[in-house]
Amino acid sequence: MEQNRPAKCPNCGKARVARIHYEFGRIPDEARDELKAGHAVPAGREPTGNDPRWRCLACLFEWGHPRGLSGSSLRDSDLA
């Protein structure tokens, strides 16, 4: 699952990149291992079909939209 994980954030350059996990229901063992290791973060919502794939754990920048949209930074209110 993690084979294409970027080495660093395109926004801040830090190497604290995690895959955003959108799957609900039964979590596959591989995804569970990624979540426990901090290489993935739960999205906390249903996928919309145009969701970013990666989140920087340092600056909260998200990128990797399937339709090529540019990234975005999360605000504290987005995490509530």
Buried (B, 14 or more C-beta within 10 A) or exposed (E): EBEEBBEEBBBEEEEEBBBBBBEEEEBEEEBEBBBEEEBBBEBEEEEEEEBBBBBBBBBBBBBBBEEEEEBBEEEEEEEE
